[in-house]
Amino acid sequence: MLKNKLKKNELTIGSWIMIGESTSVEVMAQVGFDWLAIDIEHTSFNLETVKNLIQIIQSKNIKALVRVSKNEEVIIKKILDMGADGIIVPMVCSKNDAIQAINFSKYPPDGKRGVGLSRASQYGDKFEEYKKWVQDELIVIAQVEHIDAVNNIDQIIKVDGIDGILIGPYDLSASMGNPGKFEEKNVKNAIK
């Protein structure tokens, strides 16, 4: 299980999807990755395309993660209701941002997510099973891509429900006044 590998700090290998063509995604899902991440922050994918890509990825027993467009309740809820195995939340800069991502992802009492009877819960038929799955298996990754996040990293990673971090080096370097200059000493130190 991907979540167990993350908990044990084991290597996982995945790739990024920014092209919504189904055949390309199907080929990628056959390669043997642990996960594939669908990016909706920097693409023009509509939600129907995202749902179809999730289904294609999962049909090959690969975990389908989605980088949501922002740390916002409705988009996170919609993506998870579609059945994504996890989300990558951009611009998590503080403990409060991390808590907000968890609140939008988890049902009470662990969060504040509203209930929608859709694909993830087999349209309500398996809601109790899905609710348990959310507690045990849902993956929430905080994207660290601002110097404020680096300065608050110890607090961010201690938030219950955050399963890992993903560094966004371009935005991180930009927040430090050096967009795209990864060899600058201060950027290298921040990434380290």
PyMOL commands that set and color helices and strands:
alter all, ss='L'
color gray80, all
select helices_A, chain A and resi 2-7+22-29+47-59+73-81+95-105+119-121+127-136+147-151+153-157+169-175+185-191
alter helices_A, ss='H'
color red, helices_A
select strands_A, chain A and resi 14-17+35-39+63-67+86-89+139-144+164-167
alter strands_A, ss='S'
color yellow, strands_A
deselect
rebuild
show_as cartoon
